[in-house]
Amino acid sequence: TTKQLIMSEKLAAIGEITAGVAHEINNPIAVMQGNLEVVRQVMGERADDAKTEFRLLDEQIHRISQIVTKLLQFAKPEEYAGFVERHAPAQVISDTLPLVQHLLNKTGIAVERDDRAERLVLMNRTELQQVLVNLIVNAVHAMPDGGTLTLKTSDSDRDERAGLLLEVADTGVGMSPDLLAKVFDPFFTTKRREGTGLGLSISQTLISRQGGKISAVSEPGKGTVFSVWLPEAS
Ligand code: ADP
């Protein structure tokens, strides 16, 4: 439709501008990082007096560079396309959990797993991990007072195509239908300081590039289930 066309033209334009800006930001960040290290060395033992300040500077510079990386990934996903390989989804989940374990511990979240998939997916490993991390981190944010994170894999056919289903479910705050309708929009976020609103739109790009689909069902006050369907690797 015309509306979709205008939308995709707008997105392409945003993508170009974003990629340009992100590249421009990368250089000063690298300069700041390098000089911070020099200052620390020049200060020698006295650097200890400003430990907290150095840590904050490190953290914030790191945060900016993470945002820039995400923006670039969103704006120029093809530049980030890596090797695709066959993976057992349960194995990828097992390898991903340690990356987020500290978050799960901090908020007291129990993890339940139900691995039934026997088929393999065809995808870049880092990208699949990234999608899982995005979904898990969102689930953690939705459960500030703890809860249960359920990770399921199963074989599942869709439109007569053989595939697999990866489900990430939380017992968190959930979403109203209005909110749910916007979550895959680029830059849509309800997290004021910490959010970029890119996690789910990037995940959607990565999954659809493999011929898959990502969707969500949610109930306010009860929780949310994100489902990732991917075709079976033949
Ligand atoms: P970000 O996490 O940076 O905000 P995302 O694209 O990952 O960006 O998510 C967009 C928005 O979708 C979030 O700000 C949040 O409002 C909502 N959301 C995503 N996952 C969940 C979830 N599991 N439970 C409740 N809300 C969610």
Residues whose N, C-alpha, C, O or C-beta is under 5 A from the ligand:
A	BS01	ADP	N138 A139 A142 G174 M175 V183 F188 T189 T190 K191 E194 G195 T196 G197 L198 G199 L200 S201 T224
